[in-house]
Amino acid sequence: MTTFDEKYTFTAKTKRSLAITLAVGIVLLVVGIFMNMGDGGHGEEHAATAVSEQLVASTGRVVSEAAAGGESHETATWLKRLYTDLWINNMFFVGLGVIGLFFFALQYAAQAYWSTAMLRVAMAIGNWLPFAFLLIIGVFFVGKHDLFHWTHDYLYDPNSPDFDAIINGKKAYLNMPFYLGRMIVFLGGWYMFFLYMKKHALAEDIEGGGIERWKKIRSSAAWFLVFFAVSSSMSAWDWVMSIDTHWFSTMFGWYVFSSWWVSGLALITLLVIFLKEQGYLSIVNENHLHDIGKFIFGFSIFWTYLWFSQFLLIYYANIPEETVYFVERLTTQYRPVFYINIFINFVFPFLALMTRDSKRQMAILKIVSVIVLAGHWLDFYLMITPGVMKYDGGFGFMEIGTTLIYLAIFLWVVLNNLAKHPLIAKNHPTLQESLHHHI
């Protein structure tokens, strides 16, 4: 019998599992830090020179040391690596949080009915946004000079031997007041939209029937989508692309969005399956799973299209200032991750979700969703680590430990908020359509 009064219970067993995950993450992080404290990062200069030589050999043009990635350490290698790991997880998890809101808003703006049974799951994910706000601001202020080369004042002084004409030409956009202002507007704006839509969604449960609340949410959702279209691209430029300050791509905003979007879809799928296995979300059936499985399948291809388009244009033009981005990732220790990234974010989900039946089976969707999430975390690793760490980057206990810490805290926030409100929006105008959804 279908009931619309389901409410998730955040059990002691689940809390204990998350606490263990957090503890393991802390232990791995500490072990990783101690293992890397003796690494002085002396291989960077040689590797940067090698990359420069490869660029000259392939293009016949000379590139500067800065363009090739060579710059001096200002912080101990292990600490800089810690800042990098924190920033990777900030970028990955803020994406999950805002995609929870984006999914929620998109269903209202499109007047979609199939996804009504999943709206509360997406809404719960959005509760990460205030934590993401604090973490991003905090890590930026602590590690900004190590994460973002453009934040050094001497780069803008014509009398300094380290003056950088390219970065100086971008100072109208890359300057601290404007940068911080954008960061606060984007993160604050996302959270304000989330609070407004969440307030009306929960009020709908209390007030009963009618579409007044639905209209208010739909109107704010439409405005949010416009704001998100601009802010998601600009935040990708600010928070990720500006790490490689000399390099730019006009497709980068879309590329980051596609990575966020398919990751968010995978997370929603996992949470829905987790709830169903616990006996909740009885109104969700294989038809709903089929639809969200199609989204994961389709947008994995979309991500690949953007990845390939960006790579092909840069490869074909063969301009050193552009190709250095991929040379750094294809000719160094990051090369295995580069190819693994393509396989697990495109080849595997494409083959696994190709058939109709595969998108209707929870076991397959669960496996694919976990791998897609891990794959797009690697995608952000590949976007950020080479730009910050250059040729001293690595993958080990520090990266795994930091990610487990973020994952445990993130899931605690999401599941705790999921337990506070009914899982089904029982007075939503399209609930009956969702209940009888069949494809």
JORA-V608147 format. One line per field, one symbol per residue. phi: phi as a letter, one per 40 degrees, with the letter a starting at -180 (. if undefined). psi: psi as a letter, one per 40 degrees, with the letter a starting at -180 (. if undefined). burial: 1 if it has 9 or more other ideal C-beta (glycine too) atoms within 8 Angstrom, else 0. A space follows every 10 residues. Layout:
phi = ???
psi = ???
burial = ???
//
This chain:
phi = .cbbbcacbc cccccccccc dccccccccc cccccbcccc gccccccccc cdccccccbg bcbccccchc accbaddccc ccdccccdcd cccccccccd cccdcccccc fcbccdcbcc ccccccccdc ccdccccccc ccbdcccbcc cccccbcccc ccdbcccccb ccbcbdcccc ccdccccccc ccccccccdc cccccccgch bccccccccc ccccccccdc cccccccccb ccccccbaac ccccccdccc cccccccddc cccdccccgb fcccbccccd cccccccccc ccdcdcdccc cccccccfcd cccddccccb bbccddcdcc dccccbcccc ccbccccccb bccccccccc cccccccccc dccbcccccf bbcabadccc cccccccccd cccccccccc bdcbccbccb cccccbcab
psi = hhiefihihg iddddddddd dddddddddd dddddedehe feeddddddd ddddddddee ihiidddeeh iiheiidddd dddddddddd dddddddddd ddddddddde fiddedeedd dddddeeedd dddddddddd ddeddddhde ehdedehdei eehhddddee eddgiddddd dddddddddd dddddddddd ddddddeaai eddddddddd dddddddddd dddddddddd dedgdeiihe eddddddddd dddddddddd dddddddeei fdehaddddd dddddddded dddddddddd dddddddfhd ddddddddee eaeedddddd dddeecdddd ddedidddee hddddddddd dddddddddd ddddddddeb eeiahadddd dddddddddd dddddddded iiehgdehde dddddfhh.
burial = 0001010101 0001100110 1101111111 1110010000 0001001111 1101110010 0010011111 0010101111 1111111111 1111111111 1111111110 0111111111 1111111110 1110111011 0011111111 0000110000 0011011101 1001000110 0111111111 1011011101 1111100000 0011011101 1111101100 1111111111 1110111010 1111111111 1111111111 1110110001 1011001111 1111111011 1111011011 1011100001 1111111111 1101101101 1111110111 0110000111 1101111111 1111111111 1111111111 1111011111 1111111111 1111111110 1111111101 101110100
//
